[in-house]
């Protein structure tokens, strides 16, 4: 599965006239993972911007389009997203939200330290409301205000499995 995603990612980057991120290609070149509980293939989108070996290589909004288009077909296998400490704002969340529509097994989302505002919270919450498996959401150190926090508050009513919420 990762080989197919890598092929799509390289093609999408080429079409967008962008360089592929090393951390994405490195991850996609590893073997597919199986969930130990149900033995299904899983994808963990783990691309933090403060990674030890890629600390100066952070995703921006424009980078989200080729990335999300590549993962879109396989989003039902997506379990975790960790895009902390990148430069993703409301515009990037639009692409991510579209990808998450089919991610029914999503359990953890970490966008800590990005630039997500009120509109990004609205778009993200709109899609996360339907994710009953979600138990961890980290939006700490972003740019949203009271309006964004009110959108996030809606998740507490619709997602009883949400055990960890960090908006500090």
N, C-alpha and C positions, 0 to 999 in steps of 0.2 A: 504494500500500500504506500509506504513512504517513497518508494522509487517512482510511483506514478505522480505523487505530489511534487517531488523534486523536478520531474520532467515538466510539469505544468508551471512550477515556479520559475524555472529558468526561461521558459518560453514567455511567460507573462512579464518578466523583467526585461527581456530582450524587446518585446513589443512596446514596453513603456520607456525604452532607452535608459534603463537603470542597471546598475550593478547589483548582482545578487549578494545578499548578506552572507558572510562566511558562517555565522552561527546557525543560520537556517539550513544552509547546504550541509554543514557538518551533522546537524541533527537528522536531517532527512537521509543521510548516508549510513545511518545506524540501522540495526535490525528492527523489524516491527516488534512492538511490545504486546504482551498479552496481560489482561487483567487477571490477577491471581484468583479472584472470587468466581468470575463467570467465564473465564477463558476466552473472552472476546478481544479482538484487537482494539487497542486504545491509542489515542494521540494526545500527547502532552505538549502544548504550544508554550515552550519555556524559553523566552527570549528577553531576559532582563537587560536593560540598558547599562547597568552598572556591573556587568559580568567582568570577572577578573582579567580575562584576556581580550575583551572587547569593550572596555569601559568608555572609549571615545567613539564608539559606533552605535548610535542610538536611532531607533526607528522614528520617522517623521510621518505626518499624515499621508503624504504621497506614497510612502513605502507600504502603506496598508492595502492599497488596491491590488497590486500583484500578489501580495501575501494571502489576503483573504480570498481572492479568486482561485488561488491554488488549493486552498484548504476547503473551499465551499462544498465541493462534491463529497468530501469525506468528513464533514462536520458532525455527522451522527456518531463518529468514533471519538470525538473530542471530549476529553474528561477535564482537562485543566488548561487555563490560560494564565501565563505569567508574563506580562509585558510591563513590569514595573520599571520606573526610572528611564522611560523613553520620552519622546517629545510628541506625544499623541494628544490631540485636542478634540473638540467636538466633531470636526470634519473627519478625523480618522475613526472615531467611534461609529459614524454612519456606516462605513465599510464593515467594521467588525460586527455591528448589530445585524447586518444582512447575513453575514456568515453564520451567526449564532441561531438563526431561526430553526435550523434542523438539528441543533446540538442538544438533543433531549437528555443526554447522559452527563451533561456538564455539572461538575461538582464544585469547582473552585475557580474564581476569577480574581486576578490581582493586577490592578492598574495603578498601584501606589506610585506617587511621584511623577505623574504626568501633568497635563494641562487641561483636564476635562472640566468643562463648565456646566452651567445649568442645562443647556440644550443637550449636551452629551449625556448627562445623567438621565434626562427624559428618554432619549433614544435607547440607552442601555437598559433602563428599567422596563421599558415597553416590551423588550424581547426576553428579559430575564424573569418576568412575571410567570411565564409558562414553564420555567425550568424547575420542576419539582425536586430534582436531585441536588440542586445547588445548596451547599451548606457553608460556603466560605466566600465572602465578598470583601475585598480590600480596595477602597478608593481613597485611602489616606493621602494627604499632601497633594491635593488637586486644587482646582480653581473655582469650584462651584460654591454657591452661597446657600441662602435659606431655601430658595426655590428648588435647587438641585437636591438639597437634603430632604425636602418634602416628597420629591419623586422617589428617592431611595426609601423613605419611610413606607411607601406603598408596598414594597417588597415584604415588609414584616407581616402584612395582612394576607398576602397571597402565597408566601413561601414558608410554610411551617418548618421545613427542614433547615432553613437558614439559621445556623447556630453561631457563626462568627461574622460579624459585621464591623469593619473598621473604617470610619470616615473621619477620624481625628484630624 
